[in-house]
Amino acid sequence: MAVERTRELRATRCNRCGRTFFPAKQVCPGCSTDEEIAVVELNPRGTTYSVAVQMMMPHGCEPGPYVVCYADLEGSGLRVFGRLECAPEEARIGMPVELVVDDREVASDGFVYYHFRPVRRESEENQK
Amino acid sequence: MRDVAILGVGMIPFGRYLNRRLGDLGREACWLAIKDAGISPELVEAGYMGNAMGALLQGEMGVGQTVFAEVGLFGIPVLNVENACASGSSAFGEAWMAVAAGRYDVVIAAGVEKTYTEKGGVLYIGDAEPELRLGLVLPGFFALMANRYMEEHGVTAEQIAKVSVKNHRNAVINPYAQYRREVTLEEVMASPMVANPLTVLQCCPRADGAAAAILVSAEYARRFTTSPVLVSASVLGSGLGENPSDIIHFKMNEVAARRAYDQACLGPEDVDLVELHDCFTIAEVQHYETLGFCGRGEGVRLLEDGDTEPTGRVPVNVSGGLLSRGHPLGATGIAQIVEVVWQLRGQAGERQVEGARVGLAHCMGGIKGQDAQATTIHIVRR
């Protein structure tokens, strides 16, 4: 099978069990079918579920500190891991964030690297 | 299924054995277990070896064949079991199954690992999961767990760090532990930060080590002893793959614990001592809850009330746990069972828990989504 090398964040929705998976899955891990899998756009907006500051990174990565988080995405309800592009002291649970594609090449197997960045809530913007 | 007994156990002190090979460490533990069982090695019908990183760190495959040959076990079926940090306990589970099902009467289960390398830092565990590919290290995962736990249950980083104080204190009198020095809460909190709020003294250290056990049918064991140590439950599960999943309470722990208690016809209130997977301080706190020793959010109180101290209601990690013993992946799960067996036999020396009759060993390995890849629970009784 050819490897797709799009830079989009793609999720899959299984039309049999109704569940959404990200990253995309060829076979639905929810009900084990490959017949009704649709590629869907992922709503990148979410809220951090937990945050942490890692002082160490795996081999081959530049040294920390790095902020990491799990965020709950709107719409799909998925809890997704990613690095969070903010200062360690700014990181907190409940932060509005959005998922963005990294400024680097898609991996040879098609994996799209992504991370979170903070977004301003509309209410905060209205106050400005 | 028939009853299975643990006839012999052995382990070497965990530590740094830079100039010794997997075969050397494994041989010592296996030989101790064979001697302890009081059987002749040629009676062993099959061997199960837990090792996770031999191929990656030492370039060795077939570690089981290498080790078992060192004690003269040739020609028998040998199975190498890799289940991340639960490799040893998973190998033990396979050995149990083989005897319980009636396939063999006498088998050996062992675990060996060398995790010390010239380069230190966080152990590399591959990048199959998106989390790992995007830069998550295991201390980071448990830090995410800790921060969410603190938010939901209103506890502090200091309260969680007390697990490290308890387990280091327990290790002082355990000659098999790698770090046998008491630490104060201030020292734990002031030690270098790995992933906030987890400081280095709240993360299990690397270690080299080996442990082994001889399993036999209960009927066979009665030729040697009138009160054998029996395996009452052996459970292996893999992560449930739910998303979103509550990362502060490993779901598979709860499922595995329920299965194990059902199998043993016991409840958490019947357990006299526990060796559990304290890879990080927060892990021990949430294991208290998911294994049923207290309710959700009550783990810190259980600890602060002294219930999990060696003299408490349910002593946890009297050996010092992974936090002090160190964590040679494949050896850890069997070392936990070895400690429990010594305790049930009344052979644990200074760290003996008086009157212990039922012990539980819990081990988990790897990350799959927001759960562990493998979770094992063994309940052992006398």
Interface residues (C-beta under 8 A of the other chain):
Chain A: F21 P23 P29 Y49 S50 V51 A52 V53 Q54 M55 M56 M57 P58 H59 C61 Y66 V68 C69 Y70 D72 G77 L78 R79 F81 G82 R83 P88 I93 F111 Y113 Y114 H115
Chain B: G121 V122 Y124 D127 P130 E131 L132 R133 L134 G135 L136 V137 P139 G140 A143 L144 M145 A146 N147 R148 E151 P192 M193 V194 A195 N196 G241 N243 P244 S245 I247 Q370
